[in-house]
Amino acid sequence: RRLIRQTDSGSDNVSWVTFALCATLVKEGVFDQVDWMRVMPGHSHNEADARHRQALGVFYPKKGTGPGCNSPFEFESSLNKGLRGIPGGYETLWQLASFDWAKWFGSCVSSEFGNHKDKRWWRFVRDDRVKEHGGVRVLYKDVLTDKATASRDEWKPFDLVPGTEMDPRYVTRPNGLRFMDRWPDTASDPGVEAFGKAADDTEDSGDNAWAQERVEKGVLDTARKLDFTVSQTAEWHALFNFHKRHMTADSVPKTPVKLSVDDGRSHVLHGAPMPWQEVWQILHGHASACGRRTASGDGRDSLGNSGLASARGVEAGPSGDGGSGRSAHPYVQPLAVINGVTSTEDSRRARKAAIRSDMQQLGVRAMPLCMPRGDLAVNMLYFCELFDADGELRVGLCRIESIIAETAYRYRYSTAIFLVG
């Protein structure tokens, strides 16, 4: 049971609530795996556009020619009939109100969770060995096309393989990313999210404001100009009256909702909000019907990797200093910078400190390894990089003591070419 989501990067998609919901669906056994891919800027909407064109074709088979549609319930009925043959099927749902997901998750998500908006692929995998995170292993990629290399696995967050500091090798962290401090109770109904402030109540509503009274007036004016039938106009009145009876989100009844039309007809609206317990009965029932898989116990992770980069025959890096004098003390970027995302195990404060240290190191390493002989003088003081210094200090003073090449002076702390002050 796998759910694949493709979204853009709007704030309504990339929010902490979305992450919590994806993880909870796996934790509750609704899915074994959720893959959430955020498509790159400039992506096409070809499939969505094709579906919209199919919907338009129901009412206008030829460009500008067709029966059209003059009432909301006719619109739903015609779509259900005209699109029932598309792949995957079709149904119309009415979004009358939304559950208050932010309230439901409350303090479940760690306050340390952040810096996740620039990651393109998230994977939530059922793995009962990750007991400290509800049996949910969370992984991610920086970009959609990231692949494993000789020195690193495909999925983050990374751990550095012990003993490879001189030639860094990174493996996917066995427990993945932890950002849920606790899990919500599916028996606890959070209620619905309050409606936003109506445009009529704002000071700058303007002529184009999406206000209820303005919308109603515009529809009825159109009905008179285009000679809507009495039954078509009655359907609009039924919908407007429903809105007037339920001006606040908590007053909206649970679906299905039966709307009565003045001419004696009625129409049933399916969609949200459903009864909360019914939502989870359906989701848990789906999981039971499909069966539930658990993580294997053969020592392999949920991606099928052994979890040890060295076991894959990682090629050794170049040996020696190649004349640079630096490879004996390579700079290993902090994991907090490489991984990027902060979570329960990787605090925001630690990442900020790692970024400061990384910027300092990059600045120091920008200093030249060698300089032309004419630019330096024996016994003069110069700033130099300290490879083995303790703490955050990485810059010291050195005095050129001897020449090791006719054309340059080299900075090699290990051979004591300079005296550190």
C-alpha positions in Angstrom: 0.0 0.0 0.0 1.8 3.0 -1.3 0.6 6.6 -1.6 2.4 8.9 -4.1 1.8 12.6 -3.9 3.1 15.2 -6.3 2.6 18.8 -5.2 4.1 22.3 -5.9 5.8 24.3 -3.2 3.0 26.5 -1.9 2.9 27.1 1.8 -0.4 25.2 2.1 1.5 22.1 0.9 4.9 22.5 2.5 3.8 23.0 6.1 4.5 21.1 9.3 0.9 19.9 9.3 1.5 18.1 6.0 4.6 16.3 7.3 2.7 15.3 10.5 -0.3 13.9 8.5 1.9 11.9 6.1 3.8 10.3 9.0 0.5 9.6 10.9 -1.0 7.8 7.9 1.9 5.4 7.9 1.9 5.1 11.7 -1.8 4.2 11.7 -1.2 1.6 9.1 -3.2 3.2 6.4 -0.2 3.0 4.1 3.1 1.2 4.2 4.9 4.0 2.4 4.1 7.6 1.4 6.2 9.2 -1.2 5.8 13.0 -1.4 7.6 14.7 -4.4 7.7 18.4 -4.8 8.0 19.1 -8.5 10.5 21.7 -9.7 9.7 25.3 -10.7 8.5 25.4 -14.3 6.9 21.9 -14.2 4.1 21.2 -16.6 0.4 20.8 -15.8 -0.2 18.7 -18.9 -2.3 15.9 -17.2 -4.3 18.4 -15.1 -4.9 20.5 -18.2 -6.1 17.5 -20.1 -8.6 16.6 -17.3 -9.9 20.2 -17.3 -10.3 20.0 -21.0 -12.3 16.8 -20.7 -14.6 18.5 -18.1 -15.0 21.5 -20.4 -15.9 19.1 -23.2 -18.9 17.8 -21.2 -20.6 21.2 -21.5 -18.9 22.5 -24.7 -18.0 19.6 -27.0 -16.9 22.1 -29.7 -15.1 25.4 -29.0 -17.7 27.8 -27.9 -20.5 25.5 -28.8 -22.5 23.3 -26.4 -25.3 23.2 -23.8 -23.3 24.9 -21.1 -24.7 24.7 -17.5 -26.8 27.1 -15.5 -27.1 25.5 -12.1 -24.8 24.0 -9.5 -26.6 20.6 -9.2 -26.9 20.2 -13.0 -23.1 20.9 -13.1 -22.3 18.1 -10.6 -24.7 15.6 -12.3 -23.3 16.3 -15.8 -19.7 16.0 -14.6 -20.4 12.6 -12.9 -22.0 11.3 -16.1 -19.5 12.8 -18.5 -16.3 11.8 -16.7 -17.2 8.4 -15.3 -15.0 6.7 -17.9 -11.7 8.4 -17.1 -8.8 6.3 -15.6 -9.2 5.9 -11.9 -12.9 6.9 -11.9 -14.4 10.1 -10.9 -16.5 11.6 -8.1 -17.5 15.1 -7.0 -17.0 16.2 -3.4 -18.2 19.4 -1.7 -15.6 21.0 0.6 -18.0 22.6 3.1 -15.5 22.9 5.9 -12.1 21.5 6.8 -11.0 19.6 9.9 -8.7 21.6 12.2 -5.6 19.6 11.6 -3.3 22.1 13.2 -5.3 21.8 16.5 -5.3 18.0 16.2 -1.5 17.7 15.9 -1.0 20.5 18.5 2.3 20.0 20.2 3.0 16.6 18.5 5.6 18.1 16.1 9.0 19.0 17.6 9.7 22.7 17.8 13.2 21.8 16.4 11.7 20.7 13.1 12.6 23.1 10.3 14.7 24.0 7.2 12.7 21.4 5.3 11.2 23.6 2.5 14.1 23.1 0.0 14.0 19.3 0.0 12.3 17.8 -3.1 11.5 14.2 -2.1 10.2 12.9 1.2 9.6 9.3 2.0 7.7 8.0 5.0 8.2 4.2 5.4 6.6 1.7 7.8 9.5 0.2 9.9 8.5 -1.4 13.2 12.2 -1.3 14.3 12.0 2.5 14.6 10.0 2.2 17.8 11.0 5.6 19.1 9.3 7.3 16.2 6.1 5.3 16.1 7.5 2.8 13.6 7.8 5.5 10.9 11.1 6.0 9.2 11.4 9.4 7.5 13.9 10.0 4.7 14.5 12.7 2.1 16.5 13.9 -0.9 17.7 17.4 -1.8 16.7 16.9 -5.4 14.5 14.4 -7.2 17.4 12.9 -9.2 19.8 12.2 -6.3 21.4 8.8 -6.6 23.9 6.8 -4.5 27.6 7.3 -5.2 30.7 5.6 -4.1 30.9 7.9 -1.0 27.3 8.4 0.0 23.9 6.7 0.0 20.9 7.9 -1.9 18.7 9.1 1.0 19.3 11.5 3.8 19.7 12.1 6.7 23.3 10.9 6.6 25.6 9.5 9.3 29.3 9.5 8.8 30.8 6.0 8.8 33.2 5.8 11.8 36.8 5.7 10.8 36.3 7.4 7.4 37.0 10.9 8.5 40.0 11.1 6.2 37.9 9.9 3.3 34.3 10.6 4.2 31.6 8.0 3.5 28.0 8.7 4.4 25.2 6.2 5.0 21.5 6.8 5.5 20.8 7.1 9.2 19.2 3.8 10.4 16.4 5.5 12.3 15.8 8.3 9.7 14.6 11.7 10.7 12.6 12.2 13.9 10.3 15.1 14.2 7.2 13.7 16.0 7.5 14.2 19.8 4.2 12.3 20.3 1.3 11.1 18.2 -2.3 12.3 18.1 -5.3 10.2 19.3 -7.4 9.2 16.3 -10.4 9.0 18.7 -10.1 12.7 19.5 -12.2 14.9 17.2 -10.4 18.2 16.6 -13.5 19.9 15.1 -13.4 22.1 12.1 -11.2 25.0 11.2 -12.8 28.4 11.5 -13.7 30.3 8.3 -11.5 33.2 7.3 -12.7 36.8 7.7 -15.3 37.7 5.1 -14.3 40.2 2.5 -17.3 42.4 3.4 -15.8 43.0 6.9 -12.5 44.3 5.6 -11.7 47.9 5.1 -10.3 47.4 1.6 -12.8 44.9 0.2 -12.9 46.9 -3.2 -15.0 46.2 -6.2 -13.5 42.7 -6.8 -13.9 41.4 -3.3 -15.2 37.8 -3.1 -18.1 38.7 -0.8 -21.1 36.5 -0.3 -23.7 39.2 -1.1 -21.8 40.3 -4.2 -21.5 36.7 -5.5 -25.3 36.1 -4.9 -26.3 39.3 -6.6 -24.0 38.6 -9.6 -25.4 35.1 -10.1 -29.0 36.3 -9.9 -28.3 39.1 -12.3 -26.9 36.6 -14.7 -29.9 34.4 -14.2 -32.2 37.2 -15.4 -30.1 38.2 -18.3 -29.7 34.6 -19.6 -33.3 33.5 -18.8 -32.5 30.7 -16.4 -35.4 28.4 -15.8 -37.4 28.6 -12.5 -35.9 25.3 -11.4 -32.3 26.4 -12.2 -32.7 29.6 -10.2 -34.3 27.7 -7.3 -31.2 25.5 -7.1 -29.0 28.6 -6.6 -31.4 29.9 -3.9 -31.1 26.5 -2.1 -27.3 26.8 -2.1 -27.4 30.5 -1.0 -29.8 29.7 1.8 -27.6 26.9 3.0 -24.7 29.3 3.4 -26.8 31.9 5.2 -27.9 29.2 7.7 -24.3 28.2 8.4 -22.2 31.3 8.6 -19.6 29.7 10.9 -17.6 26.6 10.3 -18.7 24.8 13.5 -22.4 25.2 12.4 -21.9 23.3 9.1 -23.5 19.8 9.4 -21.6 16.7 8.6 -21.9 15.2 5.2 -23.9 13.8 3.5 -26.1 17.0 3.6 -29.5 17.0 2.0 -30.5 20.4 0.4 -34.1 21.0 -0.3 -35.2 23.1 -3.3 -38.3 25.2 -3.2 -40.0 23.3 -6.0 -39.9 20.1 -3.9 -36.7 18.5 -5.2 -33.7 17.8 -3.1 -30.0 17.3 -3.7 -27.4 15.4 -1.5 -23.9 16.9 -1.0 -21.1 14.4 -0.3 -17.6 15.4 0.8 -16.2 17.2 3.9 -16.6 17.4 6.8 -17.6 13.7 7.4 -18.0 12.5 10.9 -14.5 12.2 12.4 -14.9 8.6 13.6 -16.2 7.6 10.2 -13.1 9.0 8.6 -10.8 6.7 10.6 -13.1 3.7 10.4 -12.8 4.0 6.6 -9.0 4.5 6.7 -8.4 1.7 9.2 -10.8 -0.5 7.2 -8.7 0.1 4.1 -5.6 -0.9 5.9 -7.2 -4.1 7.2 -8.6 -5.0 3.8 -5.2 -4.6 2.2 -3.2 -6.4 4.9 -0.2 -4.9 6.6 3.5 -5.5 6.0 6.2 -4.9 8.5 9.9 -4.3 8.2 12.1 -7.3 7.4 14.5 -8.6 10.0 17.4 -9.6 7.9 19.5 -6.6 8.8 18.7 -4.6 5.7 16.9 -1.3 5.9 13.6 -0.5 4.4 15.2 0.7 1.2 17.0 -2.6 0.7 20.5 -1.3 1.5 22.9 -3.0 3.9 23.4 0.4 5.6 27.2 0.2 5.4 28.9 2.1 2.7 32.1 0.1 3.1 30.1 -3.1 2.3 29.4 -1.9 -1.2 33.1 -1.7 -2.1 33.5 2.0 -1.8 36.5 3.2 -3.8 39.3 4.7 -1.8 40.0 8.4 -2.3 43.2 9.7 -3.7 46.2 9.2 -1.4 49.0 11.6 -0.7 48.8 15.3 -0.8 49.3 15.7 -4.5 51.7 18.6 -3.7 49.0 20.6 -2.0 49.9 19.8 1.6 46.3 19.5 2.7 44.8 16.1 2.0 46.5 14.7 5.1 44.1 16.9 7.1 40.9 17.1 4.9 38.1 19.3 5.9 34.9 17.3 6.7 31.8 19.4 6.5 29.6 19.2 9.6 26.7 16.7 9.2 24.3 19.4 10.4 25.2 21.4 7.3 25.2 18.4 4.9 21.8 17.1 6.1 20.2 20.6 6.5 16.9 19.6 8.1 16.6 20.2 11.9 14.7 17.7 14.0 14.5 16.1 17.4 18.0 14.9 17.2 19.5 17.9 15.2 18.6 21.1 17.0 18.3 24.5 15.3 21.1 25.9 17.6 23.5 23.1 16.6 22.8 23.8 12.9 23.5 27.5 13.3 26.7 26.8 15.1 27.7 24.3 12.3 26.9 26.9 9.6 29.1 29.5 11.4 31.9 26.9 11.7 31.5 25.9 8.1 31.7 29.5 6.8 34.8 30.1 8.9 36.4 26.9 7.5 35.6 27.8 3.9 37.1 31.2 4.4 40.2 29.8 5.9 40.6 27.2 3.1 40.3 30.0 0.6 43.7 31.1 1.7 46.4 30.0 -0.8 48.4 26.8 -0.2 51.4 28.2 -2.0 52.6 31.6 -2.9 55.2 32.7 -5.4 58.6 33.1 -3.8 58.7 36.8 -4.5 55.5 37.3 -2.3 57.0 35.9 0.9 60.0 36.4 3.0 61.8 34.2 5.4 61.2 35.0 9.1 58.2 37.3 8.3 54.9 36.6 10.1 51.8 35.5 8.1 48.3 34.2 8.9 48.0 30.5 8.4 45.5 27.6 8.8 45.7 25.4 11.9 44.7 21.9 11.1 45.0 20.3 14.6 43.9 23.3 16.8 41.4 22.7 19.5 38.1 24.6 19.8 36.9 27.0 17.1 40.2 28.7 16.5 41.5 27.7 13.0 43.7 30.6 12.1 47.1 31.3 13.7 50.4 33.1 13.0 53.3 31.5 11.4 56.9 32.4 10.5 58.5 31.1 7.4 61.5 29.1 8.5 62.8 27.4 5.4 62.4 26.9 1.7 61.2 23.5 0.6 60.9 24.4 -3.1 62.7 26.8 -5.4 59.5 28.4 -6.6 57.2 28.4 -3.5 56.9 28.3 0.2 54.5 25.5 1.4 52.4 25.5 4.5 52.6 22.0 6.1 52.0 22.0 9.8 53.0 18.4 10.1 56.5 19.1 8.8 57.0 22.2 11.0 57.8 24.5 8.2 56.4 27.3 10.3 56.3 28.2 14.0 52.8 28.8 15.4 52.3 31.8 17.6 
